[in-house]
Amino acid sequence: MRYYEKKGLIRVNRDNSGRRCYSESDVEWIKFIKKLKDTGMILKDIETYSRLRYEGAETMPERLSMLQKHREYVLFQQRKWAEHLSNLDNKITFYQNSISVKNEDQAGSADCFSD
């Protein structure tokens, strides 16, 4: 969490002794930052989003636009990964079928040589 604070992603209140005091809102915000990272949003964009968030409600249209743009990126990545997965599945099926045919041919060959 200190990393997020150092990057300016979160602004944390402190008590009289200087200890950080995380509110429930801070915890939820940190969870959201993690979700953005998990979806592949780059740190620079998360920093921009965070700055806008702290600027207030008047930045909601800009934040909405950022999220919509990032959603398109996530959908593109999803389609790309679905294609990669399909390619892997096709290759796995090819190998399974090839191995199965080879094993059947070897079993058939053994029958030809039996007494």
N, CA, C and O atoms as a MOPAC input file, in Angstrom:
PM7 MOZYME 1SCF
protein

 N      0.81600 1    -1.18300 1     0.00000 1
 C      0.00000 1     0.00000 1     0.00000 1
 C      0.86200 1     1.25000 1     0.00000 1
 O      0.48000 1     2.29100 1    -0.53400 1
 N      2.02800 1     1.12600 1     0.60800 1
 C      2.93600 1     2.28000 1     0.58700 1
 C      3.37200 1     2.58000 1    -0.84200 1
 O      3.56100 1     3.73800 1    -1.21600 1
 N      3.53000 1     1.52300 1    -1.63600 1
 C      3.89200 1     1.70800 1    -3.04800 1
 C      2.83400 1     2.54600 1    -3.74900 1
 O      3.15400 1     3.50000 1    -4.45800 1
 N      1.57300 1     2.18600 1    -3.54700 1
 C      0.47700 1     2.93500 1    -4.16400 1
 C      0.46900 1     4.38400 1    -3.68500 1
 O      0.20300 1     5.30900 1    -4.45200 1
 N      0.76600 1     4.55900 1    -2.39900 1
 C      0.80900 1     5.91200 1    -1.84400 1
 C      1.95800 1     6.70900 1    -2.47100 1
 O      1.79900 1     7.87500 1    -2.83200 1
 N      3.11000 1     6.05800 1    -2.59000 1
 C      4.28300 1     6.72400 1    -3.16600 1
 C      4.03400 1     7.12600 1    -4.61700 1
 O      4.49700 1     8.17700 1    -5.06200 1
 N      3.30700 1     6.29600 1    -5.34800 1
 C      2.98000 1     6.57500 1    -6.74900 1
 C      1.84800 1     7.59600 1    -6.88800 1
 O      1.53400 1     8.02900 1    -7.99600 1
 N      1.24000 1     7.97600 1    -5.77200 1
 C      0.15100 1     8.93900 1    -5.80900 1
 C     -1.19300 1     8.32900 1    -6.15700 1
 O     -2.14500 1     9.04600 1    -6.46500 1
 N     -1.27100 1     7.01400 1    -6.11000 1
 C     -2.52700 1     6.34000 1    -6.43600 1
 C     -3.52600 1     6.40700 1    -5.29300 1
 O     -4.73500 1     6.32600 1    -5.50800 1
 N     -3.01900 1     6.55400 1    -4.09300 1
 C     -3.88800 1     6.63500 1    -2.92100 1
 C     -3.34600 1     7.71000 1    -1.98600 1
 O     -2.13800 1     7.85300 1    -1.80100 1
 N     -4.25600 1     8.44400 1    -1.41700 1
 C     -3.89900 1     9.47700 1    -0.43800 1
 C     -4.44300 1     9.03500 1     0.90300 1
 O     -5.65400 1     8.93300 1     1.09700 1
 N     -3.54700 1     8.77800 1     1.81100 1
 C     -3.91200 1     8.17100 1     3.08300 1
 C     -3.87400 1     9.20300 1     4.20200 1
 O     -2.93400 1     9.99200 1     4.30500 1
 N     -4.89800 1     9.18700 1     5.02900 1
 C     -4.91000 1    10.02500 1     6.22900 1
 C     -4.00200 1     9.40200 1     7.27800 1
 O     -3.74900 1     8.19700 1     7.27600 1
 N     -3.52200 1    10.25600 1     8.17000 1
 C     -2.65600 1     9.79000 1     9.25400 1
 C     -3.22200 1    10.25300 1    10.58500 1
 O     -3.90900 1    11.27100 1    10.67800 1
 N     -2.91000 1     9.47100 1    11.60800 1
 C     -3.36000 1     9.86200 1    12.94600 1
 C     -2.35700 1    10.84900 1    13.53700 1
 O     -1.40800 1    11.25200 1    12.86500 1
 N     -2.56500 1    11.23200 1    14.77600 1
 C     -1.70000 1    12.22400 1    15.43500 1
 C     -0.26000 1    11.75700 1    15.57400 1
 O      0.65500 1    12.57300 1    15.68700 1
 N     -0.06000 1    10.44000 1    15.56500 1
 C      1.28900 1     9.89100 1    15.67500 1
 C      1.94500 1     9.69000 1    14.31200 1
 O      3.09100 1     9.24900 1    14.23000 1
 N      1.22400 1    10.01100 1    13.25300 1
 C      1.78100 1     9.86600 1    11.90700 1
 C      1.54300 1     8.50700 1    11.26800 1
 O      2.01700 1     8.23700 1    10.16500 1
 N      0.80300 1     7.65200 1    11.97200 1
 C      0.50900 1     6.32700 1    11.40900 1
 C     -0.60400 1     6.43900 1    10.37100 1
 O     -1.53700 1     7.23100 1    10.50400 1
 N     -0.46900 1     5.62100 1     9.34100 1
 C     -1.48400 1     5.61800 1     8.29000 1
 C     -2.79600 1     5.05000 1     8.82600 1
 O     -2.81100 1     4.07300 1     9.57500 1
 N     -3.88000 1     5.67900 1     8.42900 1
 C     -5.21500 1     5.22300 1     8.80100 1
 C     -5.99300 1     4.96100 1     7.51200 1
 O     -6.39100 1     5.89000 1     6.80900 1
 N     -6.19800 1     3.68900 1     7.22100 1
 C     -6.90800 1     3.31900 1     5.99500 1
 C     -8.39500 1     3.18100 1     6.28300 1
 O     -8.80500 1     2.43400 1     7.17100 1
 N     -9.17300 1     3.89700 1     5.53600 1
 C    -10.62700 1     3.79400 1     5.67100 1
 C    -11.12200 1     2.64700 1     4.79500 1
 O    -10.37800 1     2.10600 1     3.97700 1
 N    -12.37800 1     2.29200 1     4.97900 1
 C    -12.99000 1     1.26600 1     4.13700 1
 C    -12.96400 1     1.72300 1     2.67200 1
 O    -12.77300 1     0.90900 1     1.76900 1
 N    -13.15400 1     2.99900 1     2.44800 1
 C    -13.10200 1     3.55700 1     1.09700 1
 C    -11.70600 1     3.38700 1     0.49100 1
 O    -11.57400 1     3.07500 1    -0.69200 1
 N    -10.66300 1     3.59200 1     1.30800 1
 C     -9.28600 1     3.39000 1     0.84300 1
 C     -9.06400 1     1.93200 1     0.43500 1
 O     -8.45900 1     1.65100 1    -0.60000 1
 N     -9.55500 1     1.02200 1     1.25100 1
 C     -9.38900 1    -0.41400 1     0.97500 1
 C    -10.10700 1    -0.78200 1    -0.32600 1
 O     -9.55600 1    -1.51400 1    -1.14700 1
 N    -11.31100 1    -0.28900 1    -0.51800 1
 C    -12.06500 1    -0.56700 1    -1.75200 1
 C    -11.36000 1     0.03400 1    -2.95600 1
 O    -11.33100 1    -0.57500 1    -4.02600 1
 N    -10.79600 1     1.21300 1    -2.79400 1
 C    -10.06500 1     1.85500 1    -3.87800 1
 C     -8.83600 1     1.03300 1    -4.25000 1
 O     -8.54700 1     0.85300 1    -5.43400 1
 N     -8.12000 1     0.53900 1    -3.26400 1
 C     -6.94000 1    -0.30000 1    -3.51700 1
 C     -7.34800 1    -1.58300 1    -4.24800 1
 O     -6.64900 1    -2.03600 1    -5.15500 1
 N     -8.47500 1    -2.15900 1    -3.85000 1
 C     -8.96900 1    -3.35700 1    -4.55000 1
 C     -9.27100 1    -3.04100 1    -6.01000 1
 O     -8.98900 1    -3.85000 1    -6.89400 1
 N     -9.84300 1    -1.86900 1    -6.26600 1
 C    -10.15200 1    -1.47200 1    -7.63500 1
 C     -8.86700 1    -1.25600 1    -8.43900 1
 O     -8.79000 1    -1.65000 1    -9.60300 1
 N     -7.87500 1    -0.64000 1    -7.83300 1
 C     -6.58600 1    -0.45100 1    -8.50600 1
 C     -6.02300 1    -1.80400 1    -8.91700 1
 O     -5.54400 1    -1.96800 1   -10.04000 1
 N     -6.08100 1    -2.76500 1    -8.01500 1
 C     -5.58100 1    -4.11300 1    -8.31500 1
 C     -6.35400 1    -4.71900 1    -9.48200 1
 O     -5.76300 1    -5.36200 1   -10.34900 1
 N     -7.65400 1    -4.52300 1    -9.50900 1
 C     -8.45500 1    -5.05400 1   -10.61800 1
 C     -8.05600 1    -4.40100 1   -11.93400 1
 O     -7.98400 1    -5.07100 1   -12.96400 1
 N     -7.80000 1    -3.10800 1   -11.90600 1
 C     -7.35000 1    -2.43500 1   -13.12000 1
 C     -6.01900 1    -3.02200 1   -13.58400 1
 O     -5.82700 1    -3.27800 1   -14.77300 1
 N     -5.10800 1    -3.23300 1   -12.64600 1
 C     -3.81600 1    -3.83900 1   -12.98900 1
 C     -4.02000 1    -5.23600 1   -13.56100 1
 O     -3.38300 1    -5.60700 1   -14.54600 1
 N     -4.91000 1    -6.01100 1   -12.94100 1
 C     -5.16500 1    -7.38700 1   -13.39300 1
 C     -5.72700 1    -7.43500 1   -14.81000 1
 O     -5.54300 1    -8.42500 1   -15.51700 1
 N     -6.41100 1    -6.37000 1   -15.22900 1
 C     -6.96300 1    -6.33200 1   -16.57400 1
 C     -5.95900 1    -5.78500 1   -17.58500 1
 O     -6.26300 1    -5.68100 1   -18.77300 1
 N     -4.77000 1    -5.43700 1   -17.11400 1
 C     -3.72700 1    -4.98600 1   -18.01900 1
 C     -3.61500 1    -3.49200 1   -18.19400 1
 O     -2.88800 1    -3.02600 1   -19.07100 1
 N     -4.32400 1    -2.72700 1   -17.37700 1
 C     -4.18500 1    -1.27100 1   -17.49100 1
 C     -2.77700 1    -0.88400 1   -17.03600 1
 O     -2.30000 1    -1.33200 1   -15.99300 1
 N     -2.13200 1    -0.05400 1   -17.83000 1
 C     -0.76600 1     0.34300 1   -17.49700 1
 C     -0.77600 1     1.33400 1   -16.33400 1
 O     -1.74700 1     2.05900 1   -16.11900 1
 N      0.32200 1     1.34400 1   -15.59800 1
 C      0.42900 1     2.15800 1   -14.39200 1
 C      0.20300 1     3.64300 1   -14.68500 1
 O     -0.42600 1     4.34200 1   -13.89100 1
 N      0.70600 1     4.11800 1   -15.80200 1
 C      0.53100 1     5.53600 1   -16.16400 1
 C     -0.95500 1     5.88200 1   -16.25200 1
 O     -1.37800 1     6.93600 1   -15.77700 1
 N     -1.75000 1     4.99100 1   -16.86200 1
 C     -3.19000 1     5.23800 1   -16.97400 1
 C     -3.88400 1     5.12700 1   -15.61600 1
 O     -4.82700 1     5.86700 1   -15.33800 1
 N     -3.42300 1     4.21400 1   -14.78000 1
 C     -3.99800 1     4.10100 1   -13.43400 1
 C     -3.68200 1     5.36700 1   -12.64200 1
 O     -4.52400 1     5.85900 1   -11.89100 1
 N     -2.48300 1     5.88800 1   -12.80800 1
 C     -2.10900 1     7.13200 1   -12.13000 1
 C     -3.00600 1     8.28300 1   -12.59300 1
 O     -3.46800 1     9.08400 1   -11.78000 1
 N     -3.24600 1     8.35500 1   -13.89500 1
 C     -4.12300 1     9.40800 1   -14.42800 1
 C     -5.52700 1     9.24800 1   -13.86900 1
 O     -6.14100 1    10.21800 1   -13.42500 1
 N     -6.03200 1     8.02600 1   -13.89400 1
 C     -7.37100 1     7.75100 1   -13.37900 1
 C     -7.46800 1     8.14900 1   -11.90200 1
 O     -8.44500 1     8.76500 1   -11.47600 1
 N     -6.44700 1     7.79000 1   -11.13800 1
 C     -6.42600 1     8.10500 1    -9.70300 1
 C     -6.42200 1     9.61400 1    -9.47200 1
 O     -7.15500 1    10.12000 1    -8.62200 1
 N     -5.59700 1    10.32800 1   -10.22900 1
 C     -5.54300 1    11.78400 1   -10.09400 1
 C     -6.91600 1    12.38600 1   -10.37100 1
 O     -7.38600 1    13.25800 1    -9.64000 1
 N     -7.55300 1    11.90400 1   -11.44000 1
 C     -8.88900 1    12.40300 1   -11.78100 1
 C     -9.88800 1    12.08900 1   -10.67200 1
 O    -10.73100 1    12.92000 1   -10.33300 1
 N     -9.79100 1    10.90600 1   -10.12100 1
 C    -10.70200 1    10.50300 1    -9.03500 1
 C    -10.60300 1    11.47300 1    -7.86400 1
 O    -11.61400 1    11.88100 1    -7.29300 1
 N     -9.37200 1    11.83500 1    -7.51700 1
 C     -9.18400 1    12.74100 1    -6.38500 1
 C     -9.58500 1    14.18000 1    -6.71800 1
 O     -9.81200 1    14.98900 1    -5.81800 1
 N     -9.67200 1    14.49500 1    -8.00400 1
 C    -10.10800 1    15.84100 1    -8.39900 1
 C    -11.61500 1    16.00900 1    -8.22800 1
 O    -12.10700 1    17.13600 1    -8.16100 1
 N    -12.34400 1    14.91300 1    -8.15900 1
 C    -13.76300 1    15.01300 1    -7.85300 1
 C    -14.69600 1    14.59000 1    -8.96500 1
 O    -14.28200 1    14.12200 1   -10.02600 1
 N    -15.98800 1    14.77500 1    -8.67500 1
 C    -17.06000 1    14.29600 1    -9.54100 1
 C    -17.03900 1    14.92800 1   -10.92700 1
 O    -17.50100 1    14.31800 1   -11.89000 1
 N    -16.51400 1    16.12700 1   -11.03800 1
 C    -16.50800 1    16.78400 1   -12.35400 1
 C    -15.63100 1    16.03100 1   -13.36600 1
 O    -15.72800 1    16.27800 1   -14.56800 1
 N    -14.78200 1    15.12100 1   -12.88900 1
 C    -13.92300 1    14.34600 1   -13.79300 1
 C    -14.55300 1    13.00100 1   -14.17600 1
 O    -13.92900 1    12.19900 1   -14.87100 1
 N    -15.77800 1    12.75900 1   -13.72500 1
 C    -16.41600 1    11.47200 1   -14.02600 1
 C    -16.52100 1    11.18400 1   -15.52200 1
 O    -16.28500 1    10.04500 1   -15.92200 1
 N    -16.86100 1    12.15600 1   -16.36700 1
 C    -16.91500 1    11.85000 1   -17.80400 1
 C    -15.56700 1    11.38200 1   -18.36200 1
 O    -15.51800 1    10.48000 1   -19.19900 1
 N    -14.49100 1    11.99100 1   -17.90200 1
 C    -13.15200 1    11.60400 1   -18.35400 1
 C    -12.79200 1    10.20100 1   -17.85500 1
 O    -12.20800 1     9.40200 1   -18.58700 1
 N    -13.14900 1     9.91300 1   -16.59900 1
 C    -12.88600 1     8.57700 1   -16.05600 1
 C    -13.71500 1     7.52000 1   -16.77900 1
 O    -13.23200 1     6.42400 1   -17.06400 1
 N    -14.95800 1     7.86200 1   -17.06800 1
 C    -15.81400 1     6.95000 1   -17.82500 1
 C    -15.19100 1     6.64400 1   -19.18100 1
 O    -15.15000 1     5.48900 1   -19.60400 1
 N    -14.71700 1     7.65700 1   -19.84500 1
 C    -14.08200 1     7.48100 1   -21.14700 1
 C    -12.86100 1     6.56500 1   -21.04500 1
 O    -12.65100 1     5.70000 1   -21.89400 1
 N    -12.06700 1     6.76500 1   -20.00400 1
 C    -10.89200 1     5.91400 1   -19.80100 1
 C    -11.30000 1     4.46000 1   -19.62300 1
 O    -10.69800 1     3.56100 1   -20.21000 1
 N    -12.32600 1     4.23500 1   -18.81000 1
 C    -12.77000 1     2.86400 1   -18.55900 1
 C    -13.35800 1     2.23100 1   -19.82300 1
 O    -13.14500 1     1.04600 1   -20.08100 1
 N    -14.08800 1     3.01000 1   -20.60000 1
 C    -14.65100 1     2.49100 1   -21.84600 1
 C    -13.53700 1     2.12100 1   -22.82900 1
 O    -13.59300 1     1.08000 1   -23.48300 1
 N    -12.54100 1     2.97800 1   -22.92000 1
 C    -11.40500 1     2.68600 1   -23.78700 1
 C    -10.67500 1     1.43000 1   -23.31100 1
 O    -10.30900 1     0.57500 1   -24.11800 1
 N    -10.46800 1     1.32500 1   -22.01400 1
 C     -9.77700 1     0.15300 1   -21.47400 1
 C    -10.61100 1    -1.10800 1   -21.67800 1
 O    -10.06000 1    -2.18600 1   -21.90300 1
 N    -11.92700 1    -0.98300 1   -21.60200 1
 C    -12.80600 1    -2.13000 1   -21.84400 1
 C    -12.59800 1    -2.66500 1   -23.25400 1
 O    -12.55800 1    -3.87800 1   -23.46100 1
 N    -12.46500 1    -1.76400 1   -24.22000 1
 C    -12.20200 1    -2.18600 1   -25.59800 1
 C    -10.88100 1    -2.93800 1   -25.69200 1
 O    -10.77200 1    -3.93700 1   -26.40300 1
 N     -9.88300 1    -2.45000 1   -24.97200 1
 C     -8.58500 1    -3.13100 1   -24.92800 1
 C     -8.73900 1    -4.53500 1   -24.34200 1
 O     -8.19400 1    -5.49900 1   -24.88100 1
 N     -9.48200 1    -4.64600 1   -23.23900 1
 C     -9.68700 1    -5.94800 1   -22.59500 1
 C    -10.42300 1    -6.90200 1   -23.54500 1
 O    -10.07200 1    -8.07800 1   -23.63900 1
 N    -11.43700 1    -6.39800 1   -24.24100 1
 C    -12.16600 1    -7.23700 1   -25.20400 1
 C    -11.25200 1    -7.69200 1   -26.33900 1
 O    -11.33400 1    -8.83900 1   -26.77800 1
 N    -10.38700 1    -6.80400 1   -26.81400 1
 C     -9.42100 1    -7.17700 1   -27.84600 1
 C     -8.50200 1    -8.28200 1   -27.33800 1
 O     -8.25800 1    -9.26900 1   -28.03200 1
 N     -7.99500 1    -8.10600 1   -26.11600 1
 C     -7.12200 1    -9.12300 1   -25.52700 1
 C     -7.85700 1   -10.45300 1   -25.36100 1
 O     -7.29300 1   -11.52100 1   -25.60000 1
 N     -9.10000 1   -10.37200 1   -24.95500 1
 C     -9.91200 1   -11.57100 1   -24.77600 1
 C    -10.06200 1   -12.31500 1   -26.10900 1
 O     -9.92300 1   -13.53700 1   -26.15600 1
 N    -10.34400 1   -11.58500 1   -27.18400 1
 C    -10.47200 1   -12.21200 1   -28.51000 1
 C     -9.13700 1   -12.81500 1   -28.94500 1
 O     -9.09600 1   -13.90900 1   -29.50700 1
 N     -8.06200 1   -12.10000 1   -28.68500 1
 C     -6.72900 1   -12.59200 1   -29.04500 1
 C     -6.41300 1   -13.88100 1   -28.29200 1
 O     -5.93100 1   -14.84700 1   -28.88400 1
 N     -6.68500 1   -13.89400 1   -26.98300 1
 C     -6.41000 1   -15.08900 1   -26.18500 1
 C     -7.32100 1   -16.25300 1   -26.57800 1
 O     -6.90300 1   -17.41000 1   -26.52900 1
 N     -8.56500 1   -15.95200 1   -26.96700 1
 C     -9.47000 1   -17.00400 1   -27.43900 1
 C     -8.91000 1   -17.63200 1   -28.71600 1
 O     -8.99300 1   -18.84600 1   -28.90300 1
 N     -8.34400 1   -16.80700 1   -29.58800 1
 C     -7.72600 1   -17.32500 1   -30.80900 1
 C     -6.50000 1   -18.17100 1   -30.47700 1
 O     -6.31000 1   -19.24000 1   -31.05600 1
 N     -5.67500 1   -17.70100 1   -29.55500 1
 C     -4.49900 1   -18.47800 1   -29.13500 1
 C     -4.92400 1   -19.82000 1   -28.54700 1
 O     -4.32600 1   -20.85700 1   -28.83600 1
 N     -5.96100 1   -19.78400 1   -27.72400 1
 C     -6.45700 1   -21.01300 1   -27.10700 1
 C     -6.97500 1   -21.97400 1   -28.17000 1
 O     -6.72600 1   -23.17700 1   -28.09300 1
 N     -7.68700 1   -21.45500 1   -29.15400 1
 C     -8.19700 1   -22.28100 1   -30.24300 1
 C     -7.04700 1   -22.92300 1   -31.01300 1
 O     -7.11600 1   -24.10100 1   -31.36500 1
 N     -5.99100 1   -22.15300 1   -31.27700 1
 C     -4.81900 1   -22.70400 1   -31.95900 1
 C     -4.17300 1   -23.81900 1   -31.14500 1
 O     -3.79000 1   -24.85200 1   -31.69400 1
 N     -4.05300 1   -23.61200 1   -29.85200 1
 C     -3.49900 1   -24.65500 1   -28.98100 1
 C     -4.37800 1   -25.90100 1   -28.98500 1
 O     -3.88200 1   -27.02200 1   -29.09200 1
 N     -5.69500 1   -25.69100 1   -28.86800 1
 C     -6.62300 1   -26.82400 1   -28.88500 1
 C     -6.51100 1   -27.61500 1   -30.18200 1
 O     -6.52700 1   -28.84600 1   -30.16800 1
 N     -6.39900 1   -26.90600 1   -31.30300 1
 C     -6.25300 1   -27.58500 1   -32.58900 1
 C     -4.97100 1   -28.41200 1   -32.64500 1
 O     -4.98300 1   -29.53900 1   -33.13800 1
 N     -3.88500 1   -27.87000 1   -32.15100 1
 C     -2.61300 1   -28.59100 1   -32.16000 1
 C     -2.67200 1   -29.78700 1   -31.21400 1
 O     -2.16000 1   -30.85900 1   -31.53700 1
 N     -3.28900 1   -29.61100 1   -30.05900 1
 C     -3.43700 1   -30.72700 1   -29.11300 1
 C     -4.25600 1   -31.84000 1   -29.74500 1
 O     -3.89600 1   -33.01200 1   -29.63800 1
 N     -5.35100 1   -31.48500 1   -30.40200 1
 C     -6.19000 1   -32.48300 1   -31.08000 1
 C     -5.39400 1   -33.19700 1   -32.16500 1
 O     -5.49200 1   -34.41600 1   -32.30400 1
 N     -4.60800 1   -32.44800 1   -32.93500 1
 C     -3.76700 1   -33.04900 1   -33.97300 1
 C     -2.83300 1   -34.09900 1   -33.37200 1
 O     -2.73300 1   -35.21500 1   -33.88100 1
 N     -2.14600 1   -33.72900 1   -32.27900 1
 C     -1.21600 1   -34.67200 1   -31.64300 1
 C     -1.95000 1   -35.87900 1   -31.06100 1
 O     -1.49200 1   -37.01200 1   -31.20400 1
 N     -3.07200 1   -35.64500 1   -30.41400 1
 C     -3.83600 1   -36.76200 1   -29.85900 1
 C     -4.26800 1   -37.72900 1   -30.95400 1
 O     -4.15000 1   -38.94400 1   -30.79800 1
 N     -4.76900 1   -37.18700 1   -32.06200 1
 C     -5.19500 1   -38.03500 1   -33.17700 1
 C     -4.00800 1   -38.76100 1   -33.80300 1
 O     -4.10500 1   -39.94300 1   -34.13200 1
 N     -2.89200 1   -38.05900 1   -33.96800 1
 C     -1.69800 1   -38.67000 1   -34.55600 1
 C     -1.16500 1   -39.79200 1   -33.68000 1
 O     -0.78700 1   -40.85200 1   -34.18000 1
 N     -1.13500 1   -39.55900 1   -32.38300 1
 C     -0.65100 1   -40.58800 1   -31.44900 1
 C     -1.59900 1   -41.78000 1   -31.44600 1
 O     -1.16100 1   -42.93000 1   -31.42800 1
 N     -2.88500 1   -41.50500 1   -31.46200 1
 C     -3.88700 1   -42.57200 1   -31.47100 1
 C     -3.74700 1   -43.43800 1   -32.71800 1
 O     -3.78200 1   -44.66500 1   -32.62100 1
 N     -3.58800 1   -42.82200 1   -33.88600 1
 C     -3.43500 1   -43.56100 1   -35.14600 1
 C     -2.14600 1   -44.36600 1   -35.12300 1
 O     -2.12300 1   -45.51400 1   -35.56800 1
 N     -1.07600 1   -43.77900 1   -34.61000 1
 C      0.21700 1   -44.46800 1   -34.53300 1
 C      0.09700 1   -45.69900 1   -33.64600 1
 O      0.59700 1   -46.77000 1   -33.98900 1
 N     -0.57000 1   -45.54200 1   -32.50400 1
 C     -0.74500 1   -46.67200 1   -31.58400 1
 C     -1.59900 1   -47.75800 1   -32.22600 1
 O     -1.31600 1   -48.94400 1   -32.05500 1
 N     -2.63700 1   -47.37300 1   -32.95900 1
 C     -3.48800 1   -48.35100 1   -33.63900 1
 C     -2.70400 1   -49.06800 1   -34.73000 1
 O     -2.85600 1   -50.27700 1   -34.90500 1
 N     -1.86500 1   -48.33800 1   -35.46800 1
 C     -1.04200 1   -48.95300 1   -36.51200 1
 C     -0.06000 1   -49.94500 1   -35.90200 1
 O      0.16100 1   -51.02300 1   -36.45400 1
 N      0.52800 1   -49.58400 1   -34.76700 1
 C      1.48300 1   -50.48300 1   -34.11700 1
 C      0.77000 1   -51.72900 1   -33.59700 1
 O      1.31600 1   -52.83000 1   -33.67400 1
 N     -0.43100 1   -51.56900 1   -33.07600 1
 C     -1.18400 1   -52.71300 1   -32.58900 1
 C     -1.55900 1   -53.62700 1   -33.75500 1
 O     -1.49300 1   -54.85100 1   -33.64000 1
 N     -1.95000 1   -53.02600 1   -34.87000 1
 C     -2.29200 1   -53.80500 1   -36.07400 1
 C     -1.08600 1   -54.52800 1   -36.62500 1
 O     -1.20400 1   -55.66500 1   -37.08200 1
 N      0.06800 1   -53.89600 1   -36.59100 1
 C      1.29300 1   -54.51800 1   -37.09900 1
 C      1.66100 1   -55.71200 1   -36.26500 1
 O      2.13100 1   -56.71300 1   -36.80500 1
 N      1.46700 1   -55.64400 1   -34.97700 1
 C      1.79400 1   -56.76000 1   -34.09800 1
 C      0.90500 1   -57.95600 1   -34.43400 1
 O      1.36200 1   -59.09700 1   -34.35100 1
 N     -0.34000 1   -57.72500 1   -34.80800 1
 C     -1.23100 1   -58.80600 1   -35.15600 1
 C     -0.77600 1   -59.50700 1   -36.43500 1
 O     -0.94800 1   -60.71800 1   -36.57800 1
 N     -0.19600 1   -58.74800 1   -37.36000 1
 C      0.24500 1   -59.32400 1   -38.62600 1
 C      1.39600 1   -60.30000 1   -38.41800 1
 O      1.56500 1   -61.22000 1   -39.21800 1
 N      2.17800 1   -60.12800 1   -37.38400 1
 C      3.35100 1   -60.96300 1   -37.16700 1
 C      3.12200 1   -62.06500 1   -36.13300 1
 O      4.03100 1   -62.83700 1   -35.83000 1
 N      1.92600 1   -62.13200 1   -35.60400 1
 C      1.70400 1   -63.15900 1   -34.57800 1
 C      1.48200 1   -64.51500 1   -35.24200 1
 O      1.01900 1   -64.59700 1   -36.38000 1
 N      1.81300 1   -65.55300 1   -34.52500 1
 C      1.66400 1   -66.91900 1   -35.04900 1
 C      0.28100 1   -67.43400 1   -34.89100 1
 O     -0.00500 1   -68.56600 1   -35.28200 1

